[in-house]
């Protein structure tokens, strides 16, 4: 099956700093989503971005499908950005399931 | 508000006592799915449904049952729960084939089986 690797595994930021989270995948994908899992365990859908660039407030994401990676940018980080960020992909032959990366744990210090 | 609703959010129960986790979506989505999340193992698919009366096994179906009698509902049934089913469970839905559509997740259900 497809491999999804996220880096770095852990990230500690001071409030107000910017960061880039990376997701590499081993095969062509039809669907790529970024999620934020907050401290209460909820999975918040950030972006559906199988290709191209999208922005939502302080967050933006870029997927370069031909090079098999996606980046999530967080600008002017806030303590509420803390949590785990997951990249998940789906591809032809995957029975529509999402394959998740192991996640990036982000801690934003005040 | 478009959403996927799971109930209960938290449950502590004992081995062997049948339980059902309900999942309902109000977006008229065809595709629904159940995942479980465990430390070190990530999120894994349990069962999925492409439409009413159509269900199939995911990666970790053992010990679980599902049904899809109505489009909006996709309950997860544990006939005889065991401690290794202690986990965080998520229901998800998408419009049509989720390989080309975003999946929307419920808030999760924390199950503890003693």
Interface residues (C-beta under 8 A of the other chain):
Chain A: X30 X31 X33 X35 X41 X42 X43 X45 X48 X86 X88 X90 X91 X92 X94 X95 X96 X97 X98 X100 X101 X102 X103
Chain B: X31 X33 X35 X42 X43 X45 X48 X50 X56 X58 X59 X88 X90 X92 X94 X97 X98 X99 X100 X101 X102 X103 X104 X105 X107 X108 X110
